[in-house]
Amino acid sequence: MAEYFNVGKFVSTFGLQGELILKHNLGKKTSLKGLQALFVEEKKESFLPWFVQGTRIKNEEEIYVALEGVSVREVAAKLVQKTVWLPEADFKKFSAKSSPISFLGYEIVENGKALGKVLEVIEQPHQILCRIDLEGKEAYIPLHEETIVKIDKKKEQIIVDLPEGLLDVYR
């Protein structure tokens, strides 16, 4: 199965023609030019493809999106607040290489031991939280200048030195 990455969600409709506003966290201004389809999470881990008819930039974090089969505001309204996902290849093409969201899929490693892959990136004012699956349980790893030892883009690893006892909370 292809891997999908959460890039944001539809925050509202726009106009009467069924356009939607996608608030994204791709880390750069983009129109998603050339994107064939995006995926909407209808139910937990159930992604339905929606074919893109057109897009245009609204601002740094938002894009107007026109989808095939959505030509009136009422149909578009049903997609508002739904999470939007992209397949891995499209995600890598459209996300900024330096943005925190580019850590999705990276392995978090401490003392040579892999803790888990980054499943979600949550940006906060003073740090980034990475959600991982730690021994079958959900765990949040803080990333900031004191916890990051090295980021290896080639190996797709984030080497960390975590505070004593942090992982015990999740175990």
GROMACS elastic network, one bead per residue, 0.5 to 0.9 nm:
[ bonds ]
;  ai    aj funct       b0    kb
    2    87     6  0.66503   500
    2    88     6  0.73166   500
    3    86     6  0.85700   500
    3    87     6  0.59269   500
    3    88     6  0.56761   500
    3   105     6  0.89861   500
    4    39     6  0.85882   500
    4    85     6  0.59704   500
    4    86     6  0.54340   500
    4    88     6  0.56062   500
    4    91     6  0.81432   500
    5    84     6  0.84465   500
    5    85     6  0.52506   500
    5    86     6  0.53944   500
    5    87     6  0.63263   500
    5    88     6  0.64507   500
    5    91     6  0.67217   500
    5   104     6  0.72751   500
    5   105     6  0.85872   500
    5   119     6  0.82899   500
    5   120     6  0.83785   500
    6     9     6  0.83428   500
    6    24     6  0.89340   500
    6    25     6  0.87850   500
    6    83     6  0.70114   500
    6    84     6  0.59459   500
    6    86     6  0.66723   500
    6    91     6  0.88134   500
    6   120     6  0.76971   500
    7    23     6  0.83463   500
    7    24     6  0.54015   500
    7    25     6  0.56815   500
    7    26     6  0.63705   500
    7    83     6  0.78570   500
    7    84     6  0.59348   500
    7    85     6  0.55926   500
    7    86     6  0.68888   500
    7    91     6  0.78499   500
    7    95     6  0.87946   500
    7   101     6  0.81801   500
    8    11     6  0.89954   500
    8    22     6  0.68892   500
    8    23     6  0.55932   500
    8    25     6  0.59528   500
    8    26     6  0.82980   500
    8    82     6  0.86983   500
    8    83     6  0.59441   500
    8    84     6  0.54543   500
    8    85     6  0.73334   500
    9    21     6  0.84269   500
    9    22     6  0.56291   500
    9    23     6  0.56318   500
    9    24     6  0.66459   500
    9    40     6  0.85941   500
    9    80     6  0.76673   500
    9    81     6  0.59599   500
    9    82     6  0.55332   500
    9    84     6  0.50495   500
    9    85     6  0.84367   500
   10    13     6  0.80025   500
   10    20     6  0.64518   500
   10    21     6  0.55713   500
   10    23     6  0.61370   500
   10    24     6  0.85804   500
   10    79     6  0.67508   500
   10    81     6  0.52558   500
   10    82     6  0.58179   500
   10    83     6  0.67795   500
   10    84     6  0.71496   500
   11    20     6  0.76030   500
   11    21     6  0.58173   500
   11    22     6  0.61040   500
   11    23     6  0.63007   500
   11    79     6  0.88166   500
   11    80     6  0.55115   500
   11    81     6  0.54714   500
   11    82     6  0.80598   500
   12    19     6  0.88031   500
   12    20     6  0.58817   500
   12    21     6  0.54240   500
   12    22     6  0.77455   500
   12    76     6  0.84332   500
   12    77     6  0.72278   500
   12    79     6  0.85099   500
   12    80     6  0.54524   500
   12    81     6  0.75130   500
   13    16     6  0.84109   500
   13    18     6  0.66756   500
   13    19     6  0.57846   500
   13    21     6  0.59560   500
   13    64     6  0.88905   500
   13    73     6  0.66188   500
   13    74     6  0.89494   500
   13    76     6  0.62439   500
   13    77     6  0.61687   500
   13    79     6  0.87180   500
   13    80     6  0.70411   500
   14    17     6  0.77299   500
   14    18     6  0.68026   500
   14    19     6  0.51824   500
   14    20     6  0.55733   500
   14    21     6  0.66521   500
   14    64     6  0.77445   500
   14    73     6  0.76379   500
   14    76     6  0.88605   500
   15    18     6  0.67396   500
   15    19     6  0.65507   500
   15    20     6  0.86043   500
   15    72     6  0.88168   500
   15    73     6  0.71808   500
   16    19     6  0.75451   500
   16    71     6  0.79960   500
   16    72     6  0.59083   500
   16    73     6  0.52543   500
   16    74     6  0.87842   500
   17    66     6  0.84502   500
   17    70     6  0.78264   500
   17    73     6  0.60576   500
   17    76     6  0.88063   500
   18    65     6  0.89230   500
   18    66     6  0.69118   500
   18    67     6  0.80006   500
   18    70     6  0.54786   500
   18    74     6  0.73674   500
   18    75     6  0.68457   500
   18    76     6  0.51192   500
   18    77     6  0.80479   500
   19    64     6  0.64725   500
   19    65     6  0.55849   500
   19    67     6  0.72956   500
   19    70     6  0.75987   500
   19    71     6  0.74958   500
   19    72     6  0.79729   500
   19    73     6  0.72962   500
   19    76     6  0.67790   500
   20    63     6  0.81709   500
   20    64     6  0.56930   500
   20    65     6  0.51659   500
   20    66     6  0.64937   500
   20    67     6  0.82814   500
   20    73     6  0.87088   500
   20    76     6  0.65131   500
   20    77     6  0.82485   500
   20    79     6  0.82502   500
   20    80     6  0.76847   500
   21    58     6  0.82458   500
   21    62     6  0.64345   500
   21    63     6  0.56215   500
   21    65     6  0.61355   500
   21    80     6  0.85596   500
   22    61     6  0.82315   500
   22    62     6  0.54506   500
   22    63     6  0.51918   500
   22    64     6  0.63575   500
   22    65     6  0.67947   500
   22    84     6  0.81414   500
   23    61     6  0.56698   500
   23    63     6  0.66935   500
   24    27     6  0.80983   500
   24    60     6  0.89464   500
   24    61     6  0.54491   500
   24    62     6  0.60289   500
   24    63     6  0.78011   500
   24    84     6  0.85972   500
   25    28     6  0.79470   500
   25    61     6  0.65374   500
   25    62     6  0.88221   500
   25    95     6  0.82083   500
   25    99     6  0.86048   500
   25   100     6  0.89161   500
   25   101     6  0.69303   500
   26    29     6  0.79534   500
   26    30     6  0.82466   500
   26    61     6  0.77798   500
   26    91     6  0.82564   500
   26    94     6  0.69445   500
   26    96     6  0.60985   500
   26    99     6  0.71124   500
   26   100     6  0.86256   500
   26   101     6  0.64594   500
   26   102     6  0.79809   500
   27    60     6  0.83172   500
   27    61     6  0.77189   500
   27    95     6  0.62147   500
   27    96     6  0.52094   500
   27    97     6  0.82883   500
   27    98     6  0.77402   500
   27    99     6  0.50232   500
   27   100     6  0.75663   500
   27   101     6  0.72403   500
   27   102     6  0.86057   500
   28    60     6  0.64841   500
   28    61     6  0.73764   500
   28    94     6  0.83770   500
   28    95     6  0.68680   500
   28    96     6  0.56750   500
   28    99     6  0.79608   500
   29    57     6  0.74282   500
   29    59     6  0.69842   500
   29    61     6  0.65411   500
   29    62     6  0.81449   500
   29    63     6  0.88230   500
   29    96     6  0.89569   500
   30    33     6  0.76661   500
   30    56     6  0.82751   500
   30    57     6  0.64697   500
   30    59     6  0.87855   500
   30    60     6  0.76511   500
   30    61     6  0.83600   500
   30    62     6  0.85716   500
   30    63     6  0.76591   500
   30    94     6  0.72095   500
   30    95     6  0.86193   500
   31    34     6  0.88235   500
   31    55     6  0.58555   500
   31    56     6  0.51111   500
   31    57     6  0.50592   500
   31    58     6  0.85974   500
   31    62     6  0.88624   500
   31    63     6  0.63456   500
   31    64     6  0.82688   500
   31    65     6  0.89086   500
   31    94     6  0.89474   500
   32    35     6  0.56045   500
   32    55     6  0.68417   500
   32    56     6  0.80175   500
   32    57     6  0.86671   500
   32    63     6  0.83653   500
   32    94     6  0.66052   500
   33    36     6  0.88328   500
   33    54     6  0.82213   500
   33    55     6  0.70127   500
   33    56     6  0.82421   500
   33    94     6  0.89967   500
   34    52     6  0.89851   500
   35    38     6  0.75741   500
   35    51     6  0.86144   500
   35    52     6  0.68305   500
   35    54     6  0.89355   500
   35    55     6  0.89802   500
   35    90     6  0.74098   500
   36    50     6  0.86525   500
   36    51     6  0.59132   500
   36    52     6  0.56022   500
   36    53     6  0.81442   500
   37    49     6  0.61557   500
   37    50     6  0.54312   500
   37    52     6  0.52437   500
   37    53     6  0.88415   500
   37    67     6  0.87292   500
   37    86     6  0.81099   500
   38    48     6  0.82889   500
   38    49     6  0.57079   500
   38    50     6  0.55038   500
   38    51     6  0.65480   500
   38    52     6  0.70712   500
   38    84     6  0.68421   500
   38    85     6  0.62126   500
   38    86     6  0.55986   500
   38    87     6  0.79813   500
   39    47     6  0.55209   500
   39    48     6  0.52697   500
   39    50     6  0.59569   500
   39    51     6  0.86263   500
   39    83     6  0.83930   500
   39    84     6  0.56935   500
   39    86     6  0.61162   500
   39    87     6  0.81405   500
   40    43     6  0.89775   500
   40    46     6  0.81454   500
   40    47     6  0.53449   500
   40    48     6  0.53439   500
   40    49     6  0.64855   500
   40    50     6  0.72319   500
   40    79     6  0.81211   500
   40    82     6  0.64702   500
   40    83     6  0.58196   500
   40    85     6  0.61591   500
   40    86     6  0.89042   500
   41    44     6  0.66204   500
   41    45     6  0.65201   500
   41    46     6  0.55559   500
   41    48     6  0.64687   500
   41    82     6  0.64320   500
   41    83     6  0.56133   500
   41    84     6  0.65705   500
   41    85     6  0.74230   500
   42    45     6  0.80716   500
   42    46     6  0.59886   500
   42    47     6  0.62770   500
   42    48     6  0.68301   500
   42    79     6  0.87889   500
   42    82     6  0.72207   500
   42    83     6  0.82507   500
   43    46     6  0.51826   500
   43    47     6  0.75422   500
   44    47     6  0.82959   500
   47    84     6  0.88270   500
   47    85     6  0.78874   500
   50    67     6  0.64517   500
   50    68     6  0.69552   500
   50    69     6  0.86667   500
   51    66     6  0.88354   500
   51    67     6  0.57594   500
   51    68     6  0.55169   500
   51    69     6  0.85523   500
   52    55     6  0.75448   500
   52    65     6  0.72405   500
   52    66     6  0.61882   500
   52    68     6  0.61066   500
   53    65     6  0.77225   500
   53    66     6  0.52939   500
   53    67     6  0.50505   500
   53    68     6  0.55379   500
   54    64     6  0.82603   500
   54    65     6  0.60369   500
   54    66     6  0.50663   500
   54    67     6  0.70378   500
   54    68     6  0.88735   500
   55    63     6  0.67028   500
   55    64     6  0.54902   500
   55    66     6  0.61761   500
   55    67     6  0.88609   500
   56    63     6  0.57572   500
   56    64     6  0.52758   500
   56    65     6  0.68628   500
   57    60     6  0.77868   500
   57    61     6  0.86418   500
   57    62     6  0.65906   500
   57    64     6  0.62101   500
   57    65     6  0.89106   500
   58    61     6  0.77920   500
   58    62     6  0.53410   500
   58    63     6  0.50014   500
   58    64     6  0.62093   500
   59    62     6  0.52503   500
   59    63     6  0.69187   500
   60    63     6  0.84116   500
   66    70     6  0.72635   500
   66    71     6  0.81268   500
   67    70     6  0.55172   500
   67    71     6  0.78989   500
   67    76     6  0.87968   500
   68    71     6  0.76958   500
   69    72     6  0.89767   500
   69    75     6  0.87082   500
   70    73     6  0.79216   500
   70    74     6  0.88239   500
   70    75     6  0.59612   500
   70    76     6  0.60670   500
   71    74     6  0.87709   500
   71    75     6  0.73687   500
   71    76     6  0.77159   500
   72    75     6  0.57431   500
   72    76     6  0.65586   500
   72    77     6  0.88550   500
   73    76     6  0.50584   500
   73    77     6  0.60302   500
   73    78     6  0.89890   500
   74    77     6  0.51380   500
   74    78     6  0.69775   500
   75    78     6  0.56243   500
   75    79     6  0.74953   500
   76    79     6  0.54731   500
   76    80     6  0.69267   500
   77    80     6  0.52794   500
   77    81     6  0.88930   500
   78    81     6  0.84573   500
   78    82     6  0.84384   500
   79    82     6  0.55100   500
   79    83     6  0.87528   500
   80    83     6  0.86906   500
   85    91     6  0.84837   500
   86    89     6  0.80296   500
   86    90     6  0.60116   500
   86    91     6  0.55513   500
   87    90     6  0.55502   500
   87    91     6  0.60850   500
   87    92     6  0.87436   500
   88    91     6  0.50092   500
   88    92     6  0.61659   500
   88    93     6  0.85964   500
   89    92     6  0.53508   500
   89    93     6  0.63032   500
   89    94     6  0.89079   500
   90    94     6  0.62359   500
   90    95     6  0.84995   500
   91    94     6  0.54211   500
   91    95     6  0.58658   500
   91   102     6  0.85817   500
   92    95     6  0.55930   500
   92    96     6  0.80883   500
   92    97     6  0.80415   500
   92   102     6  0.75747   500
   93    96     6  0.84145   500
   95    98     6  0.85929   500
   95    99     6  0.74162   500
   95   101     6  0.74801   500
   95   102     6  0.66206   500
   96    99     6  0.52833   500
   96   100     6  0.85527   500
   96   101     6  0.80860   500
   96   102     6  0.69020   500
   97   100     6  0.83493   500
   97   101     6  0.85867   500
   97   102     6  0.59504   500
   97   103     6  0.89929   500
   98   101     6  0.84675   500
   98   102     6  0.69355   500
   99   102     6  0.56785   500
   99   103     6  0.79655   500
  100   103     6  0.56976   500
  100   104     6  0.81457   500
  100   121     6  0.69739   500
  100   122     6  0.86105   500
  100   123     6  0.76286   500
  100   128     6  0.75955   500
  101   104     6  0.58219   500
  101   120     6  0.80202   500
  101   121     6  0.58977   500
  101   122     6  0.84148   500
  101   123     6  0.87161   500
  102   105     6  0.81427   500
  102   106     6  0.83694   500
  102   121     6  0.88335   500
  103   106     6  0.53209   500
  103   107     6  0.85759   500
  103   118     6  0.67440   500
  103   119     6  0.89482   500
  103   120     6  0.86304   500
  103   121     6  0.74236   500
  103   130     6  0.85241   500
  103   156     6  0.78622   500
  103   157     6  0.85071   500
  103   158     6  0.82282   500
  104   107     6  0.87295   500
  104   117     6  0.76638   500
  104   118     6  0.51163   500
  104   119     6  0.59485   500
  104   120     6  0.63362   500
  104   121     6  0.68354   500
  104   130     6  0.84976   500
  105   117     6  0.54842   500
  105   118     6  0.51049   500
  105   119     6  0.64070   500
  105   120     6  0.86339   500
  105   156     6  0.76153   500
  105   157     6  0.89225   500
  106   116     6  0.83974   500
  106   117     6  0.54447   500
  106   118     6  0.55119   500
  106   119     6  0.85712   500
  106   153     6  0.85217   500
  106   155     6  0.82779   500
  106   157     6  0.51775   500
  106   158     6  0.67619   500
  107   114     6  0.65891   500
  107   115     6  0.72306   500
  107   116     6  0.55836   500
  107   118     6  0.62525   500
  107   132     6  0.89613   500
  107   155     6  0.85883   500
  107   156     6  0.63419   500
  107   158     6  0.61818   500
  107   159     6  0.84505   500
  108   113     6  0.85383   500
  108   114     6  0.59235   500
  108   115     6  0.55381   500
  108   116     6  0.56741   500
  108   117     6  0.61372   500
  108   118     6  0.70194   500
  108   130     6  0.89893   500
  108   132     6  0.83358   500
  108   141     6  0.86515   500
  108   156     6  0.88803   500
  108   157     6  0.58270   500
  108   159     6  0.60902   500
  108   160     6  0.70401   500
  109   112     6  0.60337   500
  109   113     6  0.54070   500
  109   115     6  0.56120   500
  109   116     6  0.76220   500
  109   157     6  0.67909   500
  109   158     6  0.60553   500
  109   160     6  0.60897   500
  109   161     6  0.86672   500
  110   113     6  0.53619   500
  110   114     6  0.65583   500
  110   115     6  0.70257   500
  110   158     6  0.85788   500
  110   159     6  0.58748   500
  110   160     6  0.52174   500
  110   161     6  0.60305   500
  110   162     6  0.75182   500
  111   114     6  0.84477   500
  111   159     6  0.81023   500
  111   160     6  0.79377   500
  111   161     6  0.75743   500
  112   159     6  0.82626   500
  114   117     6  0.83090   500
  114   157     6  0.89687   500
  115   132     6  0.78434   500
  115   133     6  0.79386   500
  115   134     6  0.60736   500
  115   135     6  0.80830   500
  116   119     6  0.87229   500
  116   132     6  0.55354   500
  116   133     6  0.57195   500
  116   134     6  0.59220   500
  116   135     6  0.82393   500
  117   131     6  0.83301   500
  117   132     6  0.56805   500
  117   133     6  0.70583   500
  117   134     6  0.88805   500
  117   157     6  0.87999   500
  118   121     6  0.72507   500
  118   130     6  0.58383   500
  118   131     6  0.58028   500
  118   132     6  0.50351   500
  118   133     6  0.80242   500
  119   130     6  0.71615   500
  119   131     6  0.55016   500
  119   132     6  0.54783   500
  119   133     6  0.76859   500
  120   129     6  0.81739   500
  120   130     6  0.57258   500
  120   131     6  0.50423   500
  120   132     6  0.73247   500
  121   128     6  0.68637   500
  121   129     6  0.59012   500
  121   131     6  0.64948   500
  122   127     6  0.87646   500
  122   128     6  0.57317   500
  122   129     6  0.50209   500
  122   130     6  0.63232   500
  122   131     6  0.79190   500
  123   126     6  0.84415   500
  123   127     6  0.66850   500
  123   129     6  0.64704   500
  123   130     6  0.87727   500
  124   127     6  0.53412   500
  124   128     6  0.56370   500
  124   129     6  0.74874   500
  125   128     6  0.80287   500
  126   144     6  0.73928   500
  127   142     6  0.64860   500
  127   143     6  0.57280   500
  127   144     6  0.51062   500
  127   145     6  0.84777   500
  128   141     6  0.82100   500
  128   142     6  0.57581   500
  128   143     6  0.50412   500
  128   144     6  0.66253   500
  129   140     6  0.59244   500
  129   141     6  0.54460   500
  129   143     6  0.60297   500
  129   144     6  0.89082   500
  130   139     6  0.81076   500
  130   140     6  0.54388   500
  130   141     6  0.50769   500
  130   142     6  0.64285   500
  130   143     6  0.73405   500
  131   138     6  0.68051   500
  131   139     6  0.56560   500
  131   141     6  0.64269   500
  132   137     6  0.82084   500
  132   138     6  0.59671   500
  132   139     6  0.53823   500
  132   140     6  0.63493   500
  132   141     6  0.74851   500
  133   136     6  0.56726   500
  133   137     6  0.54295   500
  133   139     6  0.61414   500
  133   140     6  0.88142   500
  134   137     6  0.51223   500
  134   138     6  0.60809   500
  134   139     6  0.59835   500
  134   167     6  0.86458   500
  134   170     6  0.76175   500
  134   171     6  0.79448   500
  135   138     6  0.83777   500
  135   170     6  0.89898   500
  135   171     6  0.77074   500
  137   170     6  0.68969   500
  137   171     6  0.75717   500
  138   170     6  0.74213   500
  139   167     6  0.79307   500
  139   169     6  0.87445   500
  139   170     6  0.60499   500
  140   170     6  0.86898   500
  141   162     6  0.82131   500
  141   166     6  0.85348   500
  141   167     6  0.85607   500
  142   147     6  0.72699   500
  142   148     6  0.89825   500
  142   162     6  0.82231   500
  143   146     6  0.78337   500
  143   147     6  0.57534   500
  143   148     6  0.60970   500
  143   160     6  0.80220   500
  144   147     6  0.55558   500
  144   148     6  0.60893   500
  145   148     6  0.56339   500
  145   149     6  0.81014   500
  146   149     6  0.78742   500
  146   160     6  0.88394   500
  146   161     6  0.78609   500
  146   162     6  0.84546   500
  147   159     6  0.85965   500
  147   160     6  0.53700   500
  147   161     6  0.50370   500
  147   162     6  0.55499   500
  147   163     6  0.77107   500
  148   151     6  0.74455   500
  148   158     6  0.71797   500
  148   159     6  0.62143   500
  148   161     6  0.64364   500
  148   162     6  0.83288   500
  149   158     6  0.77589   500
  149   159     6  0.53694   500
  149   160     6  0.51026   500
  149   161     6  0.64085   500
  150   157     6  0.82893   500
  150   158     6  0.60857   500
  150   159     6  0.50460   500
  150   160     6  0.70149   500
  151   155     6  0.89456   500
  151   156     6  0.76988   500
  151   157     6  0.60277   500
  151   159     6  0.61048   500
  151   160     6  0.86927   500
  152   155     6  0.55871   500
  152   156     6  0.56502   500
  152   157     6  0.51120   500
  152   158     6  0.62303   500
  152   159     6  0.77002   500
  153   157     6  0.65442   500
  153   158     6  0.82879   500
  154   157     6  0.78950   500
  155   158     6  0.89691   500
  162   165     6  0.83467   500
  162   166     6  0.68360   500
  162   167     6  0.81953   500
  163   166     6  0.57661   500
  163   167     6  0.85482   500
  164   167     6  0.79705   500
  164   168     6  0.86456   500
  165   168     6  0.51028   500
  165   169     6  0.69489   500
  166   169     6  0.57798   500
  166   170     6  0.77433   500
  167   170     6  0.54910   500
  167   171     6  0.65666   500
  168   171     6  0.50750   500
